[in-house]
Amino acid sequence: MPKAIARSKTKKSVAKRFKITATGKVVRSKAGRRHLLECKSSKSKRKLGKQVVVDDSDVSRIKLNLPFGLR
C-alpha cells in the first residue's frame, strides 16, 4: 500500500482563540472581560467586547497552526 502523505493538523487551542476573516486577516478577542467587571466602567467593558486584528508579527505563526483557514 502506498504511504499516506503527512498533512498538518489544526491546532485546536489556536482555532478557539483566533478567526481568519474572508479577506485573510486574523482577529482575536480582547482579554479582561471574564471577571472583576464591577470595578470597570461600562465604556471599558463595551470596548473589551469588540474584536481586534492581530499584530503582523504574530499572523504567520497563527496561520501555520490553522492550515485549513483561508490564506
C-alpha positions in Angstrom: 0.0 0.0 0.0 1.2 3.5 -0.7 2.2 5.6 2.2 -0.1 8.4 3.2 1.1 12.0 2.7 1.6 13.7 6.0 -0.6 16.7 6.5 -0.6 19.3 9.2 -3.5 19.3 11.7 -5.4 22.2 13.1 -4.1 23.3 16.5 -7.4 23.3 18.4 -6.3 25.8 21.0 -5.4 28.3 18.3 -8.7 27.6 16.5 -10.7 28.5 19.6 -8.8 31.8 20.1 -8.4 33.2 16.6 -10.5 33.5 13.5 -9.4 34.2 9.9 -11.7 36.6 8.1 -12.7 36.4 4.4 -10.0 38.9 3.5 -7.3 36.9 5.3 -6.9 39.0 8.4 -6.6 37.3 11.8 -8.9 38.6 14.6 -8.9 37.9 18.3 -11.0 38.8 21.3 -9.6 41.2 24.0 -8.5 39.9 27.4 -10.0 41.2 30.7 -13.7 40.5 30.3 -14.1 37.4 32.4 -14.3 38.6 36.0 -13.8 41.7 38.2 -16.2 43.5 36.0 -18.0 45.7 38.6 -14.9 47.9 39.1 -14.6 48.5 35.3 -16.6 51.3 33.6 -19.3 50.5 31.1 -17.2 52.1 28.4 -14.2 49.9 29.0 -16.4 46.7 29.2 -18.1 47.7 25.9 -14.7 48.2 24.2 -13.4 44.8 25.6 -16.3 43.1 23.8 -15.0 44.1 20.4 -12.6 42.0 18.3 -9.3 43.4 17.2 -6.9 42.5 14.4 -3.8 40.5 15.4 -0.4 42.2 15.1 1.5 41.4 11.9 4.4 39.8 13.8 2.1 37.1 15.1 0.0 36.4 12.0 2.4 33.9 10.3 2.6 31.7 13.4 -1.1 31.7 13.9 -1.8 30.8 10.2 0.7 27.9 10.4 -1.5 26.4 13.2 -4.7 26.9 11.2 -3.8 25.1 7.9 -7.4 24.9 6.7 -8.2 28.6 7.2 -8.1 31.0 4.3 -4.6 32.1 3.3 
